[in-house]
Amino acid sequence: MAELSHKRSISEYFLDHFVITTSGYFTEPPLPCAMDVLGPERIPYSVDYPYRPNASGARFPEGLNIAPDDLLKVAPGSAERLLSLRA
């Protein structure tokens, strides 16, 4: 049997193929944790309507202790990039 050659680590494959969201969790720990592990560009921000109110979701990022540039990568940057929404 031929030996497989792995040129990339598992984490590299994971980062190339997965994104996650903390949808509906309006507490600070999950979002920074996800950003630390995957990077802000892989965390599209979402609200999870109708299970969580849009107004709460819209206010939540305003109070976070996250660098403004990173927050822009999450909301709205990630979704725009992942879904090719930019003109």
PyMOL CGO cylinders between C-alpha atoms (Angstrom):
from pymol import cmd
from pymol.cgo import CYLINDER

trace = [
    CYLINDER, 0.00, 0.00, 0.00, 1.33, 3.43, -0.93, 0.3, 1, 1, 1, 1, 1, 1,
    CYLINDER, 1.33, 3.43, -0.93, 2.21, 5.74, 1.91, 0.3, 1, 1, 1, 1, 1, 1,
    CYLINDER, 2.21, 5.74, 1.91, 0.16, 8.94, 2.04, 0.3, 1, 1, 1, 1, 1, 1,
    CYLINDER, 0.16, 8.94, 2.04, 2.05, 12.19, 2.01, 0.3, 1, 1, 1, 1, 1, 1,
    CYLINDER, 2.05, 12.19, 2.01, 0.50, 14.92, 4.17, 0.3, 1, 1, 1, 1, 1, 1,
    CYLINDER, 0.50, 14.92, 4.17, 1.79, 18.32, 3.20, 0.3, 1, 1, 1, 1, 1, 1,
    CYLINDER, 1.79, 18.32, 3.20, -0.63, 20.23, 5.43, 0.3, 1, 1, 1, 1, 1, 1,
    CYLINDER, -0.63, 20.23, 5.43, -1.65, 19.88, 9.05, 0.3, 1, 1, 1, 1, 1, 1,
    CYLINDER, -1.65, 19.88, 9.05, -5.15, 18.92, 10.13, 0.3, 1, 1, 1, 1, 1, 1,
    CYLINDER, -5.15, 18.92, 10.13, -5.65, 22.41, 11.53, 0.3, 1, 1, 1, 1, 1, 1,
    CYLINDER, -5.65, 22.41, 11.53, -4.83, 23.92, 8.11, 0.3, 1, 1, 1, 1, 1, 1,
    CYLINDER, -4.83, 23.92, 8.11, -7.45, 21.72, 6.44, 0.3, 1, 1, 1, 1, 1, 1,
    CYLINDER, -7.45, 21.72, 6.44, -9.95, 22.58, 9.16, 0.3, 1, 1, 1, 1, 1, 1,
    CYLINDER, -9.95, 22.58, 9.16, -9.38, 26.33, 8.79, 0.3, 1, 1, 1, 1, 1, 1,
    CYLINDER, -9.38, 26.33, 8.79, -9.79, 26.10, 5.02, 0.3, 1, 1, 1, 1, 1, 1,
    CYLINDER, -9.79, 26.10, 5.02, -13.10, 24.25, 5.17, 0.3, 1, 1, 1, 1, 1, 1,
    CYLINDER, -13.10, 24.25, 5.17, -15.01, 25.30, 8.28, 0.3, 1, 1, 1, 1, 1, 1,
    CYLINDER, -15.01, 25.30, 8.28, -16.63, 28.41, 9.64, 0.3, 1, 1, 1, 1, 1, 1,
    CYLINDER, -16.63, 28.41, 9.64, -18.70, 28.64, 12.81, 0.3, 1, 1, 1, 1, 1, 1,
    CYLINDER, -18.70, 28.64, 12.81, -21.09, 31.10, 14.36, 0.3, 1, 1, 1, 1, 1, 1,
    CYLINDER, -21.09, 31.10, 14.36, -22.03, 31.82, 17.94, 0.3, 1, 1, 1, 1, 1, 1,
    CYLINDER, -22.03, 31.82, 17.94, -25.55, 32.57, 16.70, 0.3, 1, 1, 1, 1, 1, 1,
    CYLINDER, -25.55, 32.57, 16.70, -27.99, 33.45, 19.45, 0.3, 1, 1, 1, 1, 1, 1,
    CYLINDER, -27.99, 33.45, 19.45, -25.43, 33.50, 22.28, 0.3, 1, 1, 1, 1, 1, 1,
    CYLINDER, -25.43, 33.50, 22.28, -25.33, 37.12, 23.40, 0.3, 1, 1, 1, 1, 1, 1,
    CYLINDER, -25.33, 37.12, 23.40, -22.69, 36.68, 26.08, 0.3, 1, 1, 1, 1, 1, 1,
    CYLINDER, -22.69, 36.68, 26.08, -19.07, 37.63, 25.54, 0.3, 1, 1, 1, 1, 1, 1,
    CYLINDER, -19.07, 37.63, 25.54, -17.07, 34.42, 26.18, 0.3, 1, 1, 1, 1, 1, 1,
    CYLINDER, -17.07, 34.42, 26.18, -18.14, 32.35, 23.13, 0.3, 1, 1, 1, 1, 1, 1,
    CYLINDER, -18.14, 32.35, 23.13, -17.34, 34.95, 20.46, 0.3, 1, 1, 1, 1, 1, 1,
    CYLINDER, -17.34, 34.95, 20.46, -13.78, 35.87, 21.58, 0.3, 1, 1, 1, 1, 1, 1,
    CYLINDER, -13.78, 35.87, 21.58, -13.03, 32.18, 22.17, 0.3, 1, 1, 1, 1, 1, 1,
    CYLINDER, -13.03, 32.18, 22.17, -14.14, 31.28, 18.63, 0.3, 1, 1, 1, 1, 1, 1,
    CYLINDER, -14.14, 31.28, 18.63, -12.13, 34.21, 17.26, 0.3, 1, 1, 1, 1, 1, 1,
    CYLINDER, -12.13, 34.21, 17.26, -9.03, 33.05, 19.13, 0.3, 1, 1, 1, 1, 1, 1,
    CYLINDER, -9.03, 33.05, 19.13, -9.31, 29.54, 17.70, 0.3, 1, 1, 1, 1, 1, 1,
    CYLINDER, -9.31, 29.54, 17.70, -10.48, 30.19, 14.14, 0.3, 1, 1, 1, 1, 1, 1,
    CYLINDER, -10.48, 30.19, 14.14, -9.77, 33.87, 13.55, 0.3, 1, 1, 1, 1, 1, 1,
    CYLINDER, -9.77, 33.87, 13.55, -12.36, 36.61, 13.10, 0.3, 1, 1, 1, 1, 1, 1,
    CYLINDER, -12.36, 36.61, 13.10, -12.59, 36.05, 9.34, 0.3, 1, 1, 1, 1, 1, 1,
    CYLINDER, -12.59, 36.05, 9.34, -14.17, 32.61, 9.95, 0.3, 1, 1, 1, 1, 1, 1,
    CYLINDER, -14.17, 32.61, 9.95, -16.86, 33.73, 12.40, 0.3, 1, 1, 1, 1, 1, 1,
    CYLINDER, -16.86, 33.73, 12.40, -19.90, 35.19, 10.62, 0.3, 1, 1, 1, 1, 1, 1,
    CYLINDER, -19.90, 35.19, 10.62, -22.05, 37.03, 13.14, 0.3, 1, 1, 1, 1, 1, 1,
    CYLINDER, -22.05, 37.03, 13.14, -25.71, 36.10, 13.22, 0.3, 1, 1, 1, 1, 1, 1,
    CYLINDER, -25.71, 36.10, 13.22, -28.72, 36.54, 15.47, 0.3, 1, 1, 1, 1, 1, 1,
    CYLINDER, -28.72, 36.54, 15.47, -30.73, 33.29, 15.13, 0.3, 1, 1, 1, 1, 1, 1,
    CYLINDER, -30.73, 33.29, 15.13, -34.10, 34.93, 14.51, 0.3, 1, 1, 1, 1, 1, 1,
    CYLINDER, -34.10, 34.93, 14.51, -36.88, 33.98, 15.35, 0.3, 1, 1, 1, 1, 1, 1,
    CYLINDER, -36.88, 33.98, 15.35, -35.39, 32.24, 18.39, 0.3, 1, 1, 1, 1, 1, 1,
    CYLINDER, -35.39, 32.24, 18.39, -33.51, 35.37, 19.51, 0.3, 1, 1, 1, 1, 1, 1,
    CYLINDER, -33.51, 35.37, 19.51, -34.68, 38.97, 18.97, 0.3, 1, 1, 1, 1, 1, 1,
    CYLINDER, -34.68, 38.97, 18.97, -32.97, 41.00, 16.25, 0.3, 1, 1, 1, 1, 1, 1,
    CYLINDER, -32.97, 41.00, 16.25, -32.76, 44.07, 18.49, 0.3, 1, 1, 1, 1, 1, 1,
    CYLINDER, -32.76, 44.07, 18.49, -30.71, 42.19, 21.12, 0.3, 1, 1, 1, 1, 1, 1,
    CYLINDER, -30.71, 42.19, 21.12, -28.45, 40.81, 18.41, 0.3, 1, 1, 1, 1, 1, 1,
    CYLINDER, -28.45, 40.81, 18.41, -27.90, 44.26, 16.92, 0.3, 1, 1, 1, 1, 1, 1,
    CYLINDER, -27.90, 44.26, 16.92, -26.92, 45.74, 20.30, 0.3, 1, 1, 1, 1, 1, 1,
    CYLINDER, -26.92, 45.74, 20.30, -24.70, 42.88, 21.46, 0.3, 1, 1, 1, 1, 1, 1,
    CYLINDER, -24.70, 42.88, 21.46, -21.52, 43.69, 19.44, 0.3, 1, 1, 1, 1, 1, 1,
    CYLINDER, -21.52, 43.69, 19.44, -21.53, 47.30, 20.65, 0.3, 1, 1, 1, 1, 1, 1,
    CYLINDER, -21.53, 47.30, 20.65, -20.48, 46.32, 24.16, 0.3, 1, 1, 1, 1, 1, 1,
    CYLINDER, -20.48, 46.32, 24.16, -17.79, 43.78, 23.31, 0.3, 1, 1, 1, 1, 1, 1,
    CYLINDER, -17.79, 43.78, 23.31, -14.16, 44.21, 24.26, 0.3, 1, 1, 1, 1, 1, 1,
    CYLINDER, -14.16, 44.21, 24.26, -12.93, 43.33, 20.76, 0.3, 1, 1, 1, 1, 1, 1,
    CYLINDER, -12.93, 43.33, 20.76, -10.66, 45.41, 18.53, 0.3, 1, 1, 1, 1, 1, 1,
    CYLINDER, -10.66, 45.41, 18.53, -12.75, 47.42, 16.04, 0.3, 1, 1, 1, 1, 1, 1,
    CYLINDER, -12.75, 47.42, 16.04, -10.88, 45.92, 13.05, 0.3, 1, 1, 1, 1, 1, 1,
    CYLINDER, -10.88, 45.92, 13.05, -11.60, 42.38, 14.27, 0.3, 1, 1, 1, 1, 1, 1,
    CYLINDER, -11.60, 42.38, 14.27, -15.24, 43.21, 14.92, 0.3, 1, 1, 1, 1, 1, 1,
    CYLINDER, -15.24, 43.21, 14.92, -15.58, 44.46, 11.33, 0.3, 1, 1, 1, 1, 1, 1,
    CYLINDER, -15.58, 44.46, 11.33, -14.19, 41.13, 10.12, 0.3, 1, 1, 1, 1, 1, 1,
    CYLINDER, -14.19, 41.13, 10.12, -16.90, 39.32, 12.08, 0.3, 1, 1, 1, 1, 1, 1,
    CYLINDER, -16.90, 39.32, 12.08, -19.86, 41.62, 11.49, 0.3, 1, 1, 1, 1, 1, 1,
    CYLINDER, -19.86, 41.62, 11.49, -20.41, 42.13, 8.55, 0.3, 1, 1, 1, 1, 1, 1,
    CYLINDER, -20.41, 42.13, 8.55, -17.06, 41.14, 7.05, 0.3, 1, 1, 1, 1, 1, 1,
    CYLINDER, -17.06, 41.14, 7.05, -17.19, 37.35, 7.36, 0.3, 1, 1, 1, 1, 1, 1,
    CYLINDER, -17.19, 37.35, 7.36, -20.62, 36.90, 5.80, 0.3, 1, 1, 1, 1, 1, 1,
    CYLINDER, -20.62, 36.90, 5.80, -19.81, 39.33, 2.98, 0.3, 1, 1, 1, 1, 1, 1,
    CYLINDER, -19.81, 39.33, 2.98, -16.60, 37.48, 2.16, 0.3, 1, 1, 1, 1, 1, 1,
    CYLINDER, -16.60, 37.48, 2.16, -17.94, 33.94, 2.59, 0.3, 1, 1, 1, 1, 1, 1,
    CYLINDER, -17.94, 33.94, 2.59, -21.07, 34.59, 0.54, 0.3, 1, 1, 1, 1, 1, 1,
    CYLINDER, -21.07, 34.59, 0.54, -19.36, 36.81, -2.07, 0.3, 1, 1, 1, 1, 1, 1,
    CYLINDER, -19.36, 36.81, -2.07, -21.65, 39.75, -1.23, 0.3, 1, 1, 1, 1, 1, 1,
    CYLINDER, -21.65, 39.75, -1.23, -19.18, 42.55, -1.88, 0.3, 1, 1, 1, 1, 1, 1,
    CYLINDER, -19.18, 42.55, -1.88, -19.52, 44.43, -5.13, 0.3, 1, 1, 1, 1, 1, 1,
]
cmd.load_cgo(trace, "trace")
